[in-house]
C-alpha cells in the first residue's frame, strides 16, 4: 500500500460545529483509503448513547471514473480531542488520474449533509 498525504486539507462539517481533516490517502491495488480526523470528536464517539453520526463517501476522478464506498472504521483519539478514522472506496484510483473529488456524506437522525473536496493524486513516474 502506498501512502500519499494531503495534510492540512480541512473543511467545516455538520453545520460548522466540526472540522474534517484529510490526514493521508492510501492506495492499494484494489482500493483507496482516506484517513481523517474530526475535531471536536463526533458526539457518538465521545458519548456512546448520543445520536449516532453515520458517514460514507462517493468519489469520481478527473477522468470520470466512479468509486463506491467500501467501509471504514473510526474511534476517539487517545487524548480524547478528536475522532480518527478511515473511509475506503473501490476500485483503486485509475492509472492516469490526477485527482479524486470525494463527496463525504454525514447522516444523524433525519439530517443528511454532503461535502465535496478534491484530493490530488501523485503523478506516477
Secondary structure per residue as TSV (DSSP state, phi and psi in degrees):
chain	resnum	aa	ss	phi	psi
A	1	X	-	360.0	134.1
A	2	X	E	-101.9	149.9
A	3	X	E	-113.5	133.3
A	4	X	E	-137.7	126.8
A	5	X	-	-104.8	156.9
A	6	X	-	-135.1	56.1
A	7	X	T	-59.8	145.5
A	8	X	T	91.2	-11.4
A	9	X	-	-71.6	119.2
A	10	X	E	-134.0	148.4
A	11	X	E	-140.4	147.1
A	12	X	E	-78.5	134.6
A	13	X	E	-131.3	167.3
A	14	X	T	53.0	57.0
A	15	X	T	68.9	21.6
A	16	X	T	80.7	2.9
A	17	X	T	-79.5	-17.1
A	18	X	E	-135.0	157.3
A	19	X	E	-120.3	125.6
A	20	X	E	-96.2	129.0
A	21	X	E	-123.9	127.8
A	22	X	E	-75.5	124.1
A	23	X	E	-96.1	-47.6
A	24	X	E	-154.0	161.8
A	25	X	E	-119.5	121.6
A	26	X	E	-110.3	134.8
A	27	X	E	-118.9	139.6
A	28	X	-	-126.0	-176.6
A	29	X	S	-73.7	-19.0
A	30	X	S	-107.3	-22.0
A	31	X	E	-160.5	178.9
A	32	X	E	-134.2	154.6
A	33	X	E	-131.8	129.2
A	34	X	E	-96.0	118.5
A	35	X	E	-95.5	135.4
A	36	X	E	-143.4	169.8
A	37	X	E	-136.1	152.6
A	38	X	E	-129.2	125.2
A	39	X	E	-122.9	134.2
A	40	X	S	-64.8	172.9
A	41	X	-	-60.2	152.4
A	42	X	-	-63.5	145.9
A	43	X	H	-55.1	-41.1
A	44	X	H	-75.6	-15.5
A	45	X	H	-82.1	-30.8
A	46	X	H	-84.7	-40.6
A	47	X	S	-129.3	105.3
A	48	X	T	-55.3	-26.0
A	49	X	T	-90.7	1.8
A	50	X	S	-72.7	164.4
A	51	X	-	-57.5	123.0
A	52	X	-	-67.7	147.6
A	53	X	-	-114.0	118.2
A	54	X	E	-99.0	147.1
A	55	X	E	-134.9	146.8
A	56	X	E	-154.4	171.6
A	57	X	E	-133.6	156.6
A	58	X	E	-131.0	150.7
A	59	X	E	-148.1	155.4
A	60	X	E	-141.9	141.5
A	61	X	E	-95.5	176.0
A	62	X	T	-69.2	-8.0
A	63	X	T	-97.0	-3.7
A	64	X	S	95.2	2.3
A	65	X	-	-73.3	139.3
A	66	X	E	-105.4	149.0
A	67	X	E	-131.1	142.8
A	68	X	E	-116.6	152.3
A	69	X	E	-57.1	139.7
A	70	X	E	-126.3	13.2
A	71	X	E	103.4	179.5
A	72	X	E	-175.9	-174.3
A	73	X	E	-153.5	155.1
A	74	X	E	-159.1	164.6
A	75	X	E	-171.7	177.2
A	76	X	E	-77.2	143.6
A	77	X	-	-67.5	158.6
A	78	X	T	-55.5	-33.1
A	79	X	T	-90.1	-1.1
A	80	X	S	78.1	6.6
A	81	X	S	-88.1	-13.1
A	82	X	S	-159.2	164.9
A	83	X	E	-90.7	136.6
A	84	X	E	-122.1	140.6
A	85	X	E	-167.8	-171.4
A	86	X	E	-145.3	147.7
A	87	X	E	-130.7	130.9
A	88	X	E	-114.4	155.6
A	89	X	E	-141.1	156.1
A	90	X	E	-126.5	154.1
A	91	X	S	-77.4	-169.4
A	92	X	-	-64.4	155.9
A	93	X	-	-57.6	135.0
A	94	X	-	-65.9	143.5
A	95	X	T	-58.8	136.5
A	96	X	T	89.5	-11.8
A	97	X	-	-75.0	144.9
A	98	X	-	-109.7	-16.4
A	99	X	E	-157.1	157.4
A	100	X	E	-118.4	129.8
A	101	X	E	-98.1	113.6
A	102	X	E	-104.2	129.5
A	103	X	E	-104.2	115.2
A	104	X	E	-92.5	129.4
A	105	X	E	-117.2	128.9
A	106	X	E	-116.0	136.0
A	107	X	E	-133.1	129.1
A	108	X	E	-138.8	113.3
A	109	X	T	62.4	-128.2
A	110	X	T	-91.1	-3.5
A	111	X	E	-89.3	126.3
A	112	X	E	-126.9	135.3
A	113	X	E	-140.7	146.4
A	114	X	E	-125.1	149.6
A	115	X	E	-139.2	137.1
A	116	X	E	-108.3	140.8
A	117	X	E	-145.9	149.9
A	118	X	E	-107.5	127.9
A	119	X	E	-113.2	116.7
A	120	X	E	-66.7	144.4
A	121	X	-	-105.0	144.1
A	122	X	-	-69.8	147.5
A	123	X	-	-75.9	144.6
A	124	X	-	-100.2	136.7
A	125	X	-	-66.5	360.0
